[in-house]
Amino acid sequence: MPLVTMDSTRLSRTFLIYTLPSVAALLVHALNMMIDGIFIGQVMGTPGLSGIYMAWPLVGVVLAVGTMIGIGGGAQLSMANGAGRSALARRYLAQSLVLVVVCGLAGGLFLILCRGWFLAFQGAPDAVVAHGMEYLFVRGLGGVSVMGAAVLPLLVRNTGAPIRATLAMFAGVLVNLVLDYLFIVEFGWGLAGAAAATVAGEVTSDLACLWILFSSRTALRPAPADFRIRPRRMARILVTGFTSMIMYLYMSVVIMLHNFLFMRHGSEVQVAAFAITDYYMAFYYLLAEGICGGMQPLVSHFHGAGARKAVLGALRLAMITIFGLGCALVGALLLVPEVFVALFTTGDPVLAAAAAHGIRLHLFTMMLEGLIIIVATYFQAIGDARRALSIAIANMLVQLPFLAILPRFYGTDGIWLAIPAANLVLTPVVLAMLALHLRREARRTAAPA
């Protein structure tokens, strides 16, 4: 049975119905990250911010796997549902839940075992290593909750309940906010307290999502037989979502390389400044992912139903929205960077100056990143994993020459400028790829049968 809210005759309204809850959900996730950073920055300063940002890329690996499962499982169940195959959609939902448990346990063990050498590899000083170790240990203990927080809201959204998915995530953020204050400010538990608050928030969100998926109101509630392991369906989920994993790993790799280079050419002050700057990059990145999360079920559904005009309309709305919002955010950041920096630090003028300088150099092409994400997600949503994967990989690889060369000539300024330079190179290529694909699709559709 098709999802009744996916109405191709009123596309703008349908786009808003799916995109606004998706954006709200990912902005909730972004705020969740920033809440940790704000409390840590104000209470612990440079050591705390550099510690959490040197630890975060390893957590990002686990979240990347979760994103792969959530996007892949969501796309498969949405396409099956769009084609009227609700039984198959339920099986894809069940297989995604099995993957959450298996990969969550493995991911938690990965965080605990790999934390020491990972922090040392980035050149973290002893004090920062100690903070990062305790943060990763607690996050590792909650490995299944980390995985569930990445997967379950995406699955709920693809079953036709985007608003309830957002409310589930918001409940987790409220728990994290309250516990962050208690654990970091009142109890002085540092990064271990931040990690514990985050895990508690994730568990809250996970339980709410599971309640939604298995409630009597859910049309796609899986039966016990659907949980029998089906390797072929699991493989299809992972292949479909693989591009999303690469896109999320891209964030982890970029942060890790920047941490390494800032420690080599600067100090932990630059790492902490990068943390502040990158919280705003992550905010926009997750805003773009939120718009993609709203666009993806629509594109997958309409593609499965053969409604090409609706597919193009959803893509156009997504691109206009994310580019416009990106321009507005970049304008505000460049106009008054000190205001945005003050959220994270008020008593360290050296850190504040470094972060404001980083915002000006690092974020002025941020809106182009949104276009790259939208195009990759479009290809993924229509099942063209090859093109989607090529964009995701290129987005990582094109930065490497700039990260290798620019710091040699411009020091830390060269590190700040690497991503903007890469965006200026890659965006025209990605847009040309999309235009060529759409032209071919138009010819194919117009050709007589």
PyMOL commands that set and color helices and strands:
alter all, ss='L'
color gray80, all
select helices_A, chain A and resi 8-44+46-82+86-121+126-141+143-158+162-186+190-213+224-227+231-265+268-305+308-335+337-341+349-362+366-381+385-397+399-410+412-446
alter helices_A, ss='H'
color red, helices_A
deselect
rebuild
show_as cartoon
